[in-house]
Amino acid sequence: MSVAKPLPHDSARQHVTGQARYVDDIPVPRNCLHLAFGLATIAKGRVTDMDLSAVRAAPGVRLVLTADDLPFANDVSPSAHDEPLLSDGSVHYLGQPLFLVIADSHLAARKAARKGEISYREDTPILTIDQAMAADSRFEDGPRIWARGDAAAALKSAPHQLSGTLEVAGQEHFYLEGQAALAQVQDNGDMVVQSSTQHPTEIQHKVAEALGKPMHAVRVETRRMGGGFGGKESQGNALAVSCAVASAITGMACKMRYDRDDDMIITGKRHDFRIHYTVGHDDQGRVLGLEFVQLARCGWAQDLSLPVADRAMLHADNAYRLPDIRIESHRLKTNTQSATAFRGFGGPQGMLGIERVMDHIAHDLGLDPLAVRQINFYDETGATEGDAAQRNVTPYGQQVTDFVLHDLVAKLRDSADYDARRAAIADWNEDSPVLKKGIALTPVKFGISFTLTHLNQAGALVHVYQDGSVQLNHGGTEMGQGLNQKVAQVAASRFGVGMESLRITATDTGKVPNTSATAASSGSDLNGMAVKNACDLIRARMSDFLGSHLGCPADEINFAGGLVHAGDNVLTFAQAAQLCYENRISLSATGFYKTPKLQWDRLKGDGRPFYYFAYGAAVTEVVIDTLTGENRVLRCDILHDAGSSLNPAIDIGQVEGGYVQGLGWLTTEELVWDTTGHLRTHAPSTYKIPACSDRPEVFNVALYDNENAENTIYRSKAVGEPPLMLGISALMALSDAVAACGASYPDLQSPATPEKILSAVQRVQDV
């Protein structure tokens, strides 16, 4: 069977040889036009005059469009219709598109876009969380509040009480391939769009709106992306719509791609949060009552901020049973880029809050933080039967029936030699006045499913040709994560053929309609099951025919090893396909899947938003220089739960990459806006993602042997987002190292840059 084998990525050879084709590599038709935006240079105000004569006169410029020139809808929002493609006169952030240049070349369009002479009536922008709270600038009428038990009473009666504030950093997606789109009008006015997007159907929908056409008149194709991480779930709408409108007006192919600086200035990032917490606990560190206030900076438009903030609330418990808890969430509107989806989708922010609480409690009691974490874990599944069902309930009312962290953490603790290393680090710190080491083990419990229930569906289209070759298409998109490889392995296993017999074609809204975004870690779960459904329909037809034709019960026909066994008859799969074709048996099928057991009321904060949970844990060891704040990750050990992995090699790669991206989020990656709303970290020279030398010197990653309790595709588990939160262990290890410098709590904020580490060290030493 092809599943569970560590096969290489289907495009690995093309990736390393440069043959993999991305949108910018697609040969364009002769006389293709190129687009660029003219951008606002203030953060808030109104345009009083826009002189574009110099833009129109610039070399190579064919056309310049403003909002008044758009034929139909001027909106690229994925949610609230509050995000105009081109400003209607109001300016909401520095970098907002004001006009669109259509020129003969990419460079000509970019140069011309800088020539606009814009006059503004400038207003005072709201840029920070404090400013937004003071102005009551928010999305939704007020804070969203979810509660379980009586947190106030529990806090009042608790033997110990702590409070604190954690700044949670934002993050730039920094995909290798920037945003890009190519649109070509067809002879009947229909539109074909090739887009670097995680959500082809969203592109189709927004392009159709902008052209005043039904969705069937727009076809969107996505072969692959050079990274997405959530940044291509909604942020590609503006480019695709621009290209389609320009192509419809000019009758020519139109292409648009952002240069890196433009990309970072225009597009949204991970939401930065401020989290206030008050916790009551006992002498062993057990949480008795907890209140969280989560303040999310959402930017100027709603985008996906509501579900992001919801998921932060949903992960405020992480791996811990919190019977008396109150979570208050503020979704704040500011004059900055509209924050958007990013790997983890709010989950990392919520999870970091509770991990900070556990760390603070341990320091307060002088305990090993791991002991505090373990005493607060949900009960081991099945350990107390009916009692566990009453105790293992999340703050939002979902029973945790598959909790495996007791065993997973015990195995990691042993394999990583955690206890001996912690003791050795304590000895080191006693004898080392300048270099201090720290270590931390943190767990992950991450819910898998879209919290908007209707998105938990997928379709697929599978063809078996008469020569036995198989072509399949599904609604997921490939962004380097190996989705196509995994889905192809599923199809190969259903037909019992080798991988060489299969080909997955580009994601295409003309083949599979109404797709959900490839997001929420659901790509393999949803699309794998949809492809399985289609393959099984074809295989059942083949079995029924072959059984009657060869005199064998259909349920005894076996597909394996490229052969079809029907009683005493053995055919190759190709021969079986040929025989079915000659006897007019349909060898094509659509498949469909919808995730079961989901029920969720987001206003009440109650129900079952997740089909299951993915688990993992990481041990990170670090060293810091107390004179400079410089630091290194010395070692990381990870044990991660991918269920019965569809492809262990790809899943381990995802875990490694997720950890390093989480490490970057919490250590090196810092977004800085000045007081005018200008993003100052808008290029690799000022924004620092982890490089090869930043990865742990010793990096041990293994998959936990754990078949999914729920009926997922071959009992596997999602592996896209959960590993990112393993990086939280690095921040906690850095906090542990700072704690060795004095008696007070380090209060280390994220991102833990050398400057912030040095500041925390000095605070601890000065007390």
C-alpha positions in Angstrom: 0.0 0.0 0.0 1.3 3.5 -0.9 0.1 5.2 2.2 2.4 5.4 5.2 5.5 5.2 3.0 8.1 8.0 3.3 8.0 8.8 -0.4 9.6 12.1 -1.7 7.5 15.1 -2.6 6.1 14.7 -6.1 7.7 17.9 -7.3 11.0 17.6 -5.3 13.1 17.2 -8.5 11.5 20.2 -10.1 12.0 22.3 -7.0 15.7 21.7 -6.7 16.4 22.0 -10.4 14.3 25.1 -10.9 11.9 23.4 -13.3 8.8 23.8 -11.0 6.6 26.4 -12.7 5.0 29.2 -10.6 2.7 31.9 -11.8 5.6 34.2 -12.7 7.2 31.4 -14.8 4.2 30.9 -17.0 4.9 32.0 -20.6 2.6 34.9 -21.2 0.9 35.8 -24.5 2.4 38.3 -26.8 1.8 41.9 -25.7 0.8 40.9 -22.1 0.3 43.9 -19.9 1.7 44.4 -16.4 0.1 46.0 -13.4 1.2 47.9 -10.3 -0.6 49.9 -7.6 -0.1 53.5 -6.6 0.0 53.5 -2.8 -1.2 55.9 -0.1 1.6 57.6 1.8 -0.4 58.4 4.9 -2.1 56.1 7.4 -5.5 57.9 7.8 -7.3 60.7 6.0 -9.0 61.5 2.7 -7.6 62.1 -0.8 -8.4 65.7 -1.7 -6.7 65.7 -5.1 -5.2 63.0 -7.3 -3.1 64.3 -10.2 -2.2 61.2 -12.3 -1.1 63.1 -15.5 2.5 62.2 -14.9 1.6 58.6 -14.4 -0.3 58.4 -17.6 2.5 60.1 -19.5 5.2 57.8 -18.2 6.9 55.5 -20.7 5.1 52.3 -21.4 1.8 53.2 -19.6 -1.3 52.0 -21.4 -4.0 52.9 -18.9 -4.5 54.1 -15.3 -7.6 53.2 -13.3 -9.1 54.7 -10.2 -12.1 53.5 -8.2 -14.5 55.4 -10.5 -13.2 53.4 -13.5 -14.1 50.0 -12.0 -17.1 48.5 -13.9 -18.8 46.7 -11.0 -17.9 45.8 -7.4 -15.0 47.6 -5.8 -14.3 45.1 -3.1 -11.7 42.3 -2.4 -12.7 41.5 1.2 -13.2 37.8 2.1 -15.8 38.6 4.7 -17.5 42.0 5.4 -17.3 43.8 2.0 -15.2 46.5 3.7 -12.0 46.3 1.7 -12.1 48.3 -1.6 -9.7 47.3 -4.3 -8.9 50.9 -4.9 -9.6 53.7 -2.4 -12.9 55.4 -2.7 -11.3 58.6 -1.3 -10.8 57.4 2.3 -7.3 56.3 3.3 -7.1 53.7 6.0 -3.5 52.6 6.1 -0.1 53.6 4.7 0.3 51.4 1.7 -3.4 51.2 0.7 -3.8 51.0 -3.1 -5.2 54.3 -4.6 -4.9 53.7 -8.3 -3.9 51.0 -10.8 -1.2 51.3 -13.5 -1.4 49.1 -16.6 1.8 49.2 -18.6 3.9 47.3 -21.1 6.3 45.9 -18.5 6.5 45.2 -14.8 9.3 47.8 -14.3 7.4 50.4 -16.3 4.3 49.9 -14.2 6.2 50.2 -10.9 8.1 53.3 -12.0 5.0 55.0 -13.2 3.0 54.2 -10.0 5.5 56.4 -8.1 4.7 59.5 -10.1 1.2 60.2 -8.8 0.8 63.5 -7.1 -1.7 63.0 -4.3 -3.0 65.6 -1.8 -4.6 64.5 1.4 -6.5 65.8 4.4 -4.7 63.9 7.0 -6.3 62.6 10.2 -4.6 61.2 13.3 -4.2 57.5 12.8 -5.1 54.8 15.4 -2.0 52.6 15.3 -1.6 50.8 18.6 -3.7 48.6 20.9 -3.7 51.3 23.5 -5.0 53.9 21.0 -7.7 51.6 19.7 -8.9 50.8 23.2 -9.0 54.5 24.1 -11.0 55.3 21.0 -13.2 52.2 21.3 -12.2 51.4 17.7 -13.2 47.8 17.2 -14.9 45.1 15.1 -18.1 43.8 16.5 -20.1 45.8 19.0 -18.0 45.0 22.0 -15.7 42.2 23.4 -16.6 38.6 22.9 -16.8 36.8 26.3 -16.8 33.1 26.9 -17.0 31.6 30.4 -17.2 28.3 32.1 -17.7 27.9 35.8 -17.1 30.9 38.1 -13.7 32.3 37.6 -14.1 35.3 39.9 -15.1 33.2 42.8 -12.3 30.7 42.2 -9.8 33.5 42.0 -11.0 34.9 45.3 -10.8 31.7 47.2 -7.4 30.5 45.7 -4.4 30.3 48.0 -2.2 32.1 45.5 -3.0 34.7 42.8 -0.8 36.0 40.0 -1.3 38.5 37.2 0.7 39.6 34.3 0.7 40.9 30.7 2.2 39.3 27.7 2.9 41.0 24.4 2.4 38.5 21.5 4.3 39.4 18.4 2.9 39.6 14.9 4.6 37.9 12.0 5.2 38.4 8.3 4.5 35.4 6.0 7.7 35.9 4.0 6.7 33.2 1.5 9.5 32.6 -1.1 7.1 33.3 -4.0 5.4 36.7 -3.6 1.7 37.4 -4.5 1.1 36.9 -8.3 -1.7 36.5 -10.8 -2.2 36.3 -14.5 -5.6 36.8 -16.2 -6.7 36.3 -19.8 -10.1 37.3 -21.2 -11.7 34.7 -23.4 -13.5 35.3 -26.7 -16.9 35.2 -25.0 -16.0 37.5 -22.2 -15.3 34.7 -19.7 -12.1 35.0 -17.7 -9.3 32.5 -16.9 -7.1 33.4 -13.9 -3.9 31.7 -12.8 -3.3 32.7 -9.3 -0.9 32.0 -6.4 -3.7 31.4 -4.0 -4.7 29.0 -1.2 -8.4 29.7 -2.1 -9.2 29.4 -5.8 -12.9 29.6 -5.2 -12.6 32.9 -3.3 -10.6 34.3 -6.2 -13.3 33.0 -8.6 -16.0 34.6 -6.4 -14.3 38.0 -6.2 -13.4 38.2 -9.8 -16.9 37.3 -10.9 -18.2 40.1 -8.6 -15.8 42.6 -10.1 -16.8 41.7 -13.7 -20.5 41.5 -13.0 -20.6 37.9 -14.2 -21.8 34.6 -12.6 -19.1 32.4 -11.2 -19.4 29.9 -14.1 -17.8 32.6 -16.3 -14.6 32.6 -14.3 -12.1 29.7 -14.1 -9.2 29.8 -11.6 -6.2 27.6 -11.8 -3.5 27.1 -9.2 -0.7 24.6 -10.0 1.5 25.4 -7.0 2.6 28.2 -4.7 6.1 28.9 -3.4 4.8 29.0 0.2 1.6 30.4 1.6 1.3 30.0 5.4 -2.2 31.7 5.3 -0.9 34.8 3.5 -2.4 33.5 0.3 -5.9 32.7 1.7 -7.3 36.2 1.1 -4.4 38.5 0.2 -4.3 37.4 -3.5 -7.8 38.7 -4.2 -6.5 42.2 -5.0 -4.1 41.0 -7.7 -6.5 38.6 -9.3 -9.3 41.1 -9.5 -7.0 43.8 -10.8 -5.7 41.6 -13.6 -9.2 40.4 -14.5 -10.7 43.9 -14.7 -7.7 45.2 -16.7 -7.9 42.2 -19.1 -11.6 42.7 -19.6 -11.1 46.4 -20.3 -8.1 46.1 -22.6 -8.8 42.7 -24.2 -5.3 41.6 -23.5 -3.6 39.3 -21.0 -2.7 41.1 -17.7 -0.2 40.1 -15.1 0.6 41.4 -11.6 3.2 40.5 -9.0 4.3 42.3 -5.9 8.0 43.0 -5.3 9.0 42.1 -1.8 8.8 45.6 -0.4 5.4 46.2 -1.9 4.2 42.8 -0.7 5.2 43.5 2.9 3.8 47.1 2.9 0.4 46.1 1.3 -0.5 42.7 2.7 -1.6 41.7 6.2 0.4 39.8 8.8 -0.2 37.6 11.8 -2.3 39.4 14.4 -0.3 40.8 17.3 -2.0 40.4 20.7 -1.7 41.7 24.2 -2.9 39.2 26.8 -3.7 40.1 30.4 -4.1 37.2 32.8 -5.1 36.7 36.4 -4.7 33.2 37.8 -5.4 31.6 41.1 -3.6 28.4 42.0 -2.8 26.0 44.9 0.5 25.0 46.4 1.1 22.3 43.8 0.6 24.8 40.9 -2.9 23.5 40.0 -5.0 26.2 38.3 -8.2 27.0 40.3 -9.4 30.0 38.5 -8.3 32.0 35.4 -9.2 35.2 33.6 -7.8 36.1 30.2 -8.3 39.4 28.4 -7.1 39.1 24.8 -6.5 42.3 22.8 -6.0 41.6 19.1 -4.8 44.3 16.7 -6.7 43.5 13.5 -5.8 46.4 11.2 -8.1 48.5 9.1 -10.5 45.9 7.5 -12.2 42.9 9.1 -10.6 40.3 6.7 -10.5 37.0 8.8 -10.0 38.6 12.2 -13.2 37.3 13.8 -12.4 33.6 13.3 -8.7 34.3 14.1 -9.7 35.9 17.4 -12.2 33.1 18.1 -9.5 30.4 17.6 -7.2 32.3 20.0 -10.0 31.9 22.6 -10.5 28.3 21.7 -6.8 27.5 22.4 -6.6 29.5 25.6 -6.7 26.1 27.4 -4.1 24.3 25.3 -3.5 21.0 27.1 -4.9 22.0 30.5 -8.2 21.4 32.3 -9.4 24.9 33.4 -12.8 24.4 35.0 -13.3 28.0 36.1 -12.3 30.4 33.4 -13.4 33.6 31.7 -12.0 34.7 28.3 -12.6 38.2 27.1 -11.6 39.0 23.5 -11.3 42.5 21.9 -11.0 42.7 18.1 -9.4 46.2 17.6 -9.6 48.2 14.4 -6.4 50.2 13.6 -4.8 52.1 10.7 -2.4 49.4 9.9 -2.4 46.5 7.3 -5.4 44.3 7.7 -4.1 41.4 9.7 -5.0 38.1 8.1 -4.6 34.3 8.3 -1.3 32.9 9.4 -0.3 29.3 10.2 -2.1 28.5 13.4 -4.8 31.1 12.8 -4.9 32.6 16.3 -4.2 29.3 18.0 -0.5 30.2 18.7 -1.5 33.5 20.3 -4.0 31.8 22.6 -1.7 28.9 23.4 1.2 31.2 24.2 -1.0 32.9 26.8 -1.6 29.8 28.9 2.0 28.6 28.5 3.1 32.0 30.0 0.7 31.4 32.9 2.1 27.9 33.6 5.7 29.3 33.5 4.7 32.2 35.9 3.1 29.8 38.4 6.2 27.5 38.4 8.5 30.4 39.0 6.2 31.7 41.8 6.3 28.3 43.6 10.0 27.4 42.7 8.9 24.3 40.8 10.0 22.7 37.6 7.6 24.2 35.0 7.0 20.7 33.5 5.6 19.6 36.9 3.1 22.4 36.9 2.1 21.7 33.3 1.6 18.0 34.0 -0.5 18.5 37.1 -2.8 20.7 35.0 -3.1 18.3 32.1 -6.5 16.9 31.0 -7.0 13.4 32.4 -5.5 10.6 30.4 -8.2 9.3 28.1 -10.0 6.3 29.6 -8.2 6.5 32.9 -11.3 7.3 34.9 -14.0 6.3 32.5 -17.2 8.2 33.3 -15.4 10.6 35.6 -13.0 11.6 32.8 -15.9 12.5 30.6 -17.1 15.0 33.2 -13.6 16.4 33.9 -12.2 16.5 30.3 -14.3 19.3 29.0 -12.8 22.4 27.4 -13.9 25.9 28.2 -16.1 25.9 25.2 -17.9 22.6 26.1 -16.1 20.0 23.9 -15.2 16.7 25.5 -11.5 15.8 25.1 -11.7 12.1 24.3 -8.3 11.5 22.7 -5.9 13.0 25.1 -2.5 11.4 24.7 -0.1 13.9 26.2 0.6 12.0 29.5 2.2 9.2 27.5 3.7 11.4 24.7 5.4 13.8 27.2 6.7 10.9 29.3 8.3 9.3 26.2 9.8 12.6 25.1 11.0 13.4 28.7 12.9 10.1 28.6 14.2 10.2 25.1 15.4 13.8 25.5 17.0 13.1 28.9 15.1 16.1 30.2 15.7 15.6 34.0 19.5 15.0 33.7 19.9 18.0 31.4 17.9 20.2 33.7 20.1 19.3 36.6 23.2 19.8 34.5 22.0 23.2 33.4 21.4 24.3 37.0 25.0 23.3 37.8 26.3 25.2 34.7 24.4 28.4 35.6 25.9 28.2 39.1 29.4 28.3 37.7 28.9 30.6 34.6 28.5 34.3 35.4 28.0 35.5 31.8 26.5 32.6 29.7 23.3 31.2 31.1 21.4 28.2 29.8 17.7 27.4 29.9 15.5 24.4 29.1 11.7 24.0 28.6 9.3 21.3 27.6 6.0 22.6 26.3 3.0 20.7 24.9 0.6 21.3 22.1 -3.1 20.4 21.8 -4.5 21.8 18.6 -8.1 21.5 17.3 -8.5 20.3 13.7 -11.4 21.7 11.6 -12.6 25.0 10.2 -14.6 26.8 13.0 -17.0 27.9 10.2 -18.7 24.6 9.9 -19.7 24.7 6.3 -16.1 25.0 5.1 -15.5 21.5 6.3 -16.2 19.9 2.9 -14.2 18.9 -0.2 -14.7 17.5 -3.6 -12.6 15.5 -6.1 -12.6 14.3 -9.7 -10.9 11.1 -10.6 -10.5 9.6 -14.1 -9.2 6.1 -14.9 -8.1 5.9 -18.6 -8.3 2.8 -20.7 -4.5 2.2 -20.4 -4.7 2.1 -16.6 -3.3 5.5 -16.0 -5.1 7.6 -13.4 -5.7 11.4 -13.3 -7.1 13.1 -10.3 -8.0 16.6 -9.3 -9.1 17.9 -5.9 -10.0 21.2 -4.3 -6.8 21.6 -2.2 -3.8 23.6 -3.2 -0.1 22.7 -3.1 2.1 25.2 -1.4 5.1 22.9 -0.8 3.5 21.0 2.0 3.2 17.8 0.0 -0.6 17.7 -0.2 -0.6 16.4 -3.7 1.8 13.6 -2.9 -0.3 12.5 0.1 -3.5 12.5 -1.9 -1.9 10.6 -4.8 -0.7 8.0 -2.3 -4.3 7.6 -1.2 -5.5 7.1 -4.7 -2.7 4.6 -5.5 -3.6 2.6 -2.4 -7.3 2.5 -3.4 -6.5 1.1 -6.9 -3.5 -0.9 -5.8 -1.2 0.7 -8.4 2.2 2.3 -8.2 2.7 6.0 -7.9 4.0 6.2 -11.5 0.4 5.4 -12.7 -1.0 8.6 -11.2 -1.0 12.2 -12.2 -2.5 15.1 -10.2 -3.5 18.1 -12.3 -3.5 21.8 -11.2 -6.3 22.8 -8.8 -9.0 24.1 -11.1 -12.4 25.6 -10.2 -13.7 24.2 -13.6 -13.1 20.7 -12.4 -13.9 20.8 -8.7 -16.4 23.6 -7.6 -17.0 25.3 -4.4 -13.7 24.5 -2.7 -12.7 25.6 0.7 -9.3 27.2 1.3 -6.4 25.0 1.9 -6.1 26.1 5.5 -7.0 25.0 9.1 -4.6 22.0 8.6 -7.4 20.3 6.8 -6.0 19.7 3.3 -5.2 16.0 3.6 -8.2 15.2 5.9 -10.7 16.7 3.5 -9.3 16.2 0.1 -7.8 12.8 0.9 -11.3 11.5 1.9 -12.9 13.1 -1.2 -10.4 11.4 -3.5 -10.9 8.1 -1.6 -14.7 8.4 -2.1 -14.2 8.9 -5.9 -11.7 6.1 -6.2 -14.0 3.7 -4.3 -16.9 4.5 -6.6 -14.9 3.6 -9.7 -13.4 0.5 -8.0 -16.9 -0.7 -7.1 -18.1 -0.3 -10.7 -15.0 -2.2 -11.9 -15.5 -4.9 -9.3 -19.2 -5.3 -10.2 -18.5 -5.7 -13.9 -15.4 -7.9 -13.5 -17.2 -10.1 -11.0 -20.1 -10.8 -13.4 -17.8 -11.0 -16.5 -15.3 -13.4 -14.9 -17.7 -15.3 -12.6 -16.4 -14.1 -9.3 -18.2 -12.4 -6.4 -17.5 -8.7 -6.6 -16.5 -8.5 -2.9 -13.7 -11.0 -3.5 -12.0 -9.0 -6.2 -8.7 -7.6 -4.9 -6.7 -4.6 -6.3 -3.0 -4.8 -5.2 0.5 -4.6 -6.6 -0.7 -3.3 -9.9 -2.9 -6.4 -10.4 -6.5 -7.3 -10.1 -7.3 -10.7 -8.7 -10.7 -12.1 -9.6 -11.0 -15.7 -8.5 -8.5 -17.7 -10.6 -8.1 -14.7 -13.0 -5.3 -12.2 -12.7 -5.3 -9.1 -14.8 -3.0 -6.1 -14.7 -4.8 -3.0 -13.6 -4.4 -1.7 -17.2 -6.0 -4.8 -18.6 -8.9 -4.5 -16.2 -9.4 -0.8 -17.1 -9.3 -1.7 -20.8 -11.9 -4.5 -20.3 -14.2 -2.1 -18.4 -13.9 0.5 -21.1 -14.7 -1.9 -23.9 -17.8 -2.9 -21.9 -18.9 0.7 -21.4 -18.3 0.9 -17.7 -17.8 4.5 -16.4 -14.3 5.1 -15.2 -14.8 8.6 -14.0 -16.3 9.8 -10.7 -16.6 12.8 -8.5 -16.0 12.3 -4.8 -17.2 14.3 -1.8 -16.5 14.5 1.9 -17.9 16.5 4.8 -16.4 16.3 8.3 -18.9 14.7 10.7 -19.8 15.4 14.3 -19.3 19.2 14.2 -21.6 21.6 16.0 -20.6 25.1 17.0 -22.2 28.3 18.3 -19.5 31.0 18.2 -21.7 33.6 19.9 -22.2 31.4 22.9 -18.8 29.9 22.7 -20.3 26.4 23.0 -20.3 23.2 21.1 -17.9 20.9 19.2 -15.9 23.0 16.7 -13.2 20.4 16.2 -13.4 16.9 14.9 -10.3 15.9 16.8 -7.1 17.2 18.4 -3.5 16.9 17.2 -0.8 16.7 19.9 2.9 17.2 20.3 5.6 18.4 22.6 9.1 19.9 22.3 12.1 20.2 24.6 14.3 23.2 23.7 17.6 24.1 25.3 19.2 27.5 24.8 22.1 29.6 25.9 22.1 33.4 26.3 24.9 36.0 26.7 23.8 38.2 29.7 26.1 41.0 28.5 24.5 41.4 25.0 21.3 39.4 24.9 22.6 37.2 22.1 21.4 33.7 22.2 21.6 30.3 20.5 19.2 27.3 20.4 21.5 24.4 21.3 19.2 21.5 21.0 15.6 20.6 20.3 13.8 17.3 20.7 10.3 16.9 19.3 7.8 14.1 19.5 4.7 14.9 17.4 1.4 13.2 16.9 0.5 12.8 13.2 -1.8 9.8 13.8 -1.0 7.0 11.3 1.1 9.2 9.1 0.2 9.2 5.4 3.9 10.0 4.6 6.3 10.1 7.5 9.1 11.8 5.6 6.8 14.7 4.6 5.3 15.0 8.0 8.7 15.1 9.7 9.6 17.9 7.3 6.5 19.8 8.2 7.3 19.4 11.9 10.8 20.7 11.4 9.7 23.6 9.4 6.8 24.4 11.7 9.1 24.5 14.7 11.6 26.8 13.0 8.8 29.1 11.8 7.5 29.3 15.4 11.0 29.9 16.7 11.3 32.8 14.3 7.9 34.2 15.3 9.0 34.3 19.0 12.7 35.3 18.7 14.0 37.0 15.5 11.0 38.3 13.6 10.0 41.8 14.7 7.5 44.1 12.9 8.1 47.8 13.6 5.8 50.6 12.6 6.8 54.2 13.2 4.4 56.9 14.6 3.1 57.8 11.1 2.0 54.2 10.4 4.9 53.4 8.1 6.1 49.8 8.3 9.8 50.1 8.8 10.6 46.4 8.6 9.5 45.8 5.0 12.5 44.0 3.5 15.0 41.2 4.4 17.5 43.9 5.5 15.3 44.8 8.4 13.0 41.8 9.0 14.8 38.7 10.1 13.4 35.2 9.5 15.4 32.3 10.8 18.3 31.3 8.6 20.0 27.9 8.4 22.4 28.8 11.2 19.5 29.6 13.5 18.1 26.1 13.5 19.0 24.0 16.6 22.5 22.5 16.5 21.0 19.2 17.6 17.6 18.6 16.1 15.8 15.3 17.0 12.3 14.9 15.5 10.2 11.8 15.7 6.5 10.9 15.1 4.4 9.5 18.0 2.9 6.2 17.2 -0.8 6.9 17.6 -3.7 5.9 15.3 -6.3 8.6 15.2 -9.3 7.7 17.3 -11.6 9.4 14.7 -12.2 8.0 11.2 -9.9 10.2 9.2 -8.1 9.3 6.0 -6.2 6.1 7.0 -6.4 7.2 10.6 -3.9 10.0 10.0 -3.8 13.4 11.6 -3.3 16.9 10.3 0.2 18.2 10.5 0.2 21.6 8.9 -0.3 24.1 11.8 0.2 22.2 15.1 4.1 22.0 14.9 4.4 25.8 14.7 3.4 26.0 18.4 6.2 23.7 19.3 8.3 26.8 19.0 6.8 28.1 22.2 9.3 25.9 24.0 12.1 28.2 22.7 10.6 31.3 24.3 10.0 29.4 27.6 13.6 28.1 27.5 14.9 31.7 27.0 12.7 32.8 29.9 14.3 30.0 32.0 17.8 31.2 31.1 16.9 34.8 32.1 15.5 33.5 35.4 18.9 32.1 36.3 20.1 35.7 36.5 18.1 36.7 39.6 15.2 36.0 41.8 12.3 37.9 40.2 10.1 36.6 37.3 11.8 37.4 33.9 8.6 38.8 32.2 10.3 38.1 28.9 8.2 39.5 26.0 8.0 38.3 22.4 9.7 38.4 20.1 12.6 37.7 22.4 15.2 39.6 20.4 18.6 40.1 21.9 17.5 43.6 23.0 14.5 42.2 24.8 16.5 39.4 26.4 19.1 41.9 27.6 16.4 44.2 29.0 14.8 41.2 30.9 18.2 40.2 32.2 18.9 43.7 33.5 15.4 43.8 35.2 16.1 40.6 37.0 19.6 41.6 38.1 18.4 45.0 39.3 15.8 43.6 41.7 
